[in-house]
Amino acid sequence: MGTGFGMVFLFRAMASGALSIVVPVSAVGSVTLPVITGVALLGERPSAPAWFGIGLAICALWAVSRSGHGDGPGATPAARVALIASVGFAVQYLALAQAAPQAGLWPLVASRLAATLTVLPMALPSGSSLRLPPRLAALSALNGCFAALSLMLYLFATREGLTTIAVVLASFYPVVSVVLGIVALRERPSRIQATGLAGAAAAVVVLGFG
């Protein structure tokens, strides 16, 4: 259910705000809540270097979300919707991390099914046709496959280490979108975004060894 709510509100945020802002904002929230929960309720105790990496990662994601032109994450209603989406993603991360290794990939199947059943009641009243153009249907299916693959890799990561570390590393997806914008669309990042990209790279190294 967290997956479904997270995606619905993230799409709403992206439809009314800048992609480079709402995506990192959703990532910051989806990192912070699981980290707090992991330490306070699950008894996880990251090492000192890991804590440094977590803090660096959160700061880096915040920096990536800034364009340097006065439109900070809290400046638009879309960013507030993205924060709501982050709660859904946090639930997704925490719930999957509780699955026992003996369950195999069935928790992922349950997650996809529950997400579908959550989204359908919100999508049907919109009056939009269920028929999609072939190209859009193919791209949507491809997107779903990549999303399922990503969650599968995250599930494996939680079985090899702490949930807090796996969540932080999994939440670096906004960095990829910013890099693609620079490479493919030839966008020019602001200085604070460039600093955030460097901080994200450093955080990955610290968390990998910490």
CORNORNOR-V105227 format. One record per residue. N is the residue number from 0. RES is the residue in three letters. PHI is phi in whole degrees, 0 to 359 (none if undefined). OMEGA is omega in degrees with one decimal (* if undefined). Layout:
N,RES,PHI,OMEGA ; N,RES,PHI,OMEGA
//
This chain:
0,MET,none,177.3 ; 1,GLY,300,177.5 ; 2,THR,300,-178.5 ; 3,GLY,297,179.4 ; 4,PHE,297,180.0 ; 5,GLY,300,-178.4 ; 6,MET,291,-179.7 ; 7,VAL,299,-177.6 ; 8,PHE,288,176.6 ; 9,LEU,293,178.1 ; 10,PHE,296,177.2 ; 11,ARG,296,179.5 ; 12,ALA,294,-179.0 ; 13,MET,292,-179.7 ; 14,ALA,288,-176.0 ; 15,SER,239,-178.6 ; 16,GLY,213,-178.4 ; 17,ALA,288,-179.5 ; 18,LEU,301,-176.4 ; 19,SER,291,179.1 ; 20,ILE,256,-172.0 ; 21,VAL,291,-178.9 ; 22,VAL,293,176.8 ; 23,PRO,296,178.5 ; 24,VAL,298,177.8 ; 25,SER,297,-179.5 ; 26,ALA,290,179.6 ; 27,VAL,300,178.8 ; 28,GLY,294,-178.6 ; 29,SER,288,173.1 ; 30,VAL,274,-171.8 ; 31,THR,298,-176.9 ; 32,LEU,298,177.6 ; 33,PRO,296,178.4 ; 34,VAL,297,178.6 ; 35,ILE,298,-179.4 ; 36,THR,294,-179.8 ; 37,GLY,300,-179.2 ; 38,VAL,280,-173.8 ; 39,ALA,282,-172.5 ; 40,LEU,247,-176.7 ; 41,LEU,264,176.3 ; 42,GLY,74,179.3 ; 43,GLU,283,-178.6 ; 44,ARG,228,177.7 ; 45,PRO,298,177.4 ; 46,SER,289,179.2 ; 47,ALA,301,176.1 ; 48,PRO,298,179.1 ; 49,ALA,294,177.2 ; 50,TRP,299,177.5 ; 51,PHE,298,179.0 ; 52,GLY,295,178.6 ; 53,ILE,296,178.0 ; 54,GLY,299,179.0 ; 55,LEU,296,-179.4 ; 56,ALA,295,-179.6 ; 57,ILE,297,177.9 ; 58,CYS,296,-179.4 ; 59,ALA,294,178.4 ; 60,LEU,296,177.4 ; 61,TRP,297,-179.0 ; 62,ALA,294,179.9 ; 63,VAL,296,-178.0 ; 64,SER,281,-179.0 ; 65,ARG,262,178.8 ; 66,SER,267,-178.6 ; 67,GLY,84,-178.1 ; 68,HIS,239,175.0 ; 69,GLY,85,179.8 ; 70,ASP,253,-178.9 ; 71,GLY,297,-174.8 ; 72,PRO,303,-177.4 ; 73,GLY,268,-172.2 ; 74,ALA,274,-175.5 ; 75,THR,233,174.5 ; 76,PRO,301,179.6 ; 77,ALA,300,179.2 ; 78,ALA,294,178.1 ; 79,ARG,292,175.5 ; 80,VAL,294,178.1 ; 81,ALA,296,176.9 ; 82,LEU,294,175.4 ; 83,ILE,297,177.5 ; 84,ALA,300,-177.9 ; 85,SER,297,177.1 ; 86,VAL,295,177.0 ; 87,GLY,299,179.0 ; 88,PHE,294,178.0 ; 89,ALA,297,176.4 ; 90,VAL,299,178.1 ; 91,GLN,302,-178.5 ; 92,TYR,299,-176.4 ; 93,LEU,292,-178.1 ; 94,ALA,293,179.8 ; 95,LEU,296,-178.2 ; 96,ALA,292,-179.1 ; 97,GLN,274,-178.9 ; 98,ALA,289,179.2 ; 99,ALA,288,178.7 ; 100,PRO,303,-179.2 ; 101,GLN,295,-178.5 ; 102,ALA,284,-179.9 ; 103,GLY,63,-179.5 ; 104,LEU,261,-179.2 ; 105,TRP,298,175.0 ; 106,PRO,301,178.3 ; 107,LEU,291,176.9 ; 108,VAL,298,178.5 ; 109,ALA,297,179.1 ; 110,SER,296,179.9 ; 111,ARG,296,-179.6 ; 112,LEU,295,-179.9 ; 113,ALA,295,178.2 ; 114,ALA,297,179.0 ; 115,THR,297,-179.4 ; 116,LEU,292,177.9 ; 117,THR,283,-176.3 ; 118,VAL,284,-174.5 ; 119,LEU,306,-179.6 ; 120,PRO,298,178.6 ; 121,MET,275,-176.8 ; 122,ALA,272,-174.8 ; 123,LEU,298,-179.2 ; 124,PRO,294,-177.6 ; 125,SER,291,179.7 ; 126,GLY,82,179.7 ; 127,SER,287,178.7 ; 128,SER,291,177.7 ; 129,LEU,280,179.8 ; 130,ARG,276,-179.8 ; 131,LEU,244,171.6 ; 132,PRO,302,-176.5 ; 133,PRO,308,-178.1 ; 134,ARG,295,-179.8 ; 135,LEU,293,177.8 ; 136,ALA,296,179.6 ; 137,ALA,294,179.0 ; 138,LEU,295,178.3 ; 139,SER,295,178.2 ; 140,ALA,296,178.6 ; 141,LEU,296,177.6 ; 142,ASN,300,178.4 ; 143,GLY,296,178.5 ; 144,CYS,296,179.1 ; 145,PHE,294,178.3 ; 146,ALA,296,178.5 ; 147,ALA,295,178.0 ; 148,LEU,297,179.7 ; 149,SER,297,179.6 ; 150,LEU,294,177.4 ; 151,MET,296,178.7 ; 152,LEU,294,176.3 ; 153,TYR,297,179.1 ; 154,LEU,300,177.3 ; 155,PHE,296,-178.7 ; 156,ALA,296,179.9 ; 157,THR,294,179.0 ; 158,ARG,276,-179.5 ; 159,GLU,258,-176.4 ; 160,GLY,199,-177.4 ; 161,LEU,288,177.0 ; 162,THR,299,-178.0 ; 163,THR,302,-179.5 ; 164,ILE,289,-179.3 ; 165,ALA,298,-179.9 ; 166,VAL,297,-178.4 ; 167,VAL,298,-178.9 ; 168,LEU,294,179.9 ; 169,ALA,290,-175.2 ; 170,SER,268,177.6 ; 171,PHE,274,-179.3 ; 172,TYR,300,177.4 ; 173,PRO,297,179.7 ; 174,VAL,297,179.5 ; 175,VAL,297,-179.2 ; 176,SER,295,178.2 ; 177,VAL,293,179.0 ; 178,VAL,297,177.7 ; 179,LEU,297,177.1 ; 180,GLY,297,179.6 ; 181,ILE,289,-175.0 ; 182,VAL,281,-173.2 ; 183,ALA,275,-176.3 ; 184,LEU,259,178.9 ; 185,ARG,57,174.9 ; 186,GLU,285,178.8 ; 187,ARG,254,-179.5 ; 188,PRO,289,174.3 ; 189,SER,287,-179.5 ; 190,ARG,297,-178.8 ; 191,ILE,290,174.9 ; 192,GLN,293,177.3 ; 193,ALA,297,176.1 ; 194,THR,297,178.0 ; 195,GLY,297,177.7 ; 196,LEU,297,177.8 ; 197,ALA,294,178.0 ; 198,GLY,296,178.4 ; 199,ALA,296,178.2 ; 200,ALA,298,179.3 ; 201,ALA,294,-180.0 ; 202,ALA,296,177.8 ; 203,VAL,299,179.4 ; 204,VAL,295,-178.7 ; 205,VAL,297,-179.3 ; 206,LEU,292,179.3 ; 207,GLY,295,-178.9 ; 208,PHE,261,-176.5 ; 209,GLY,267,*
//
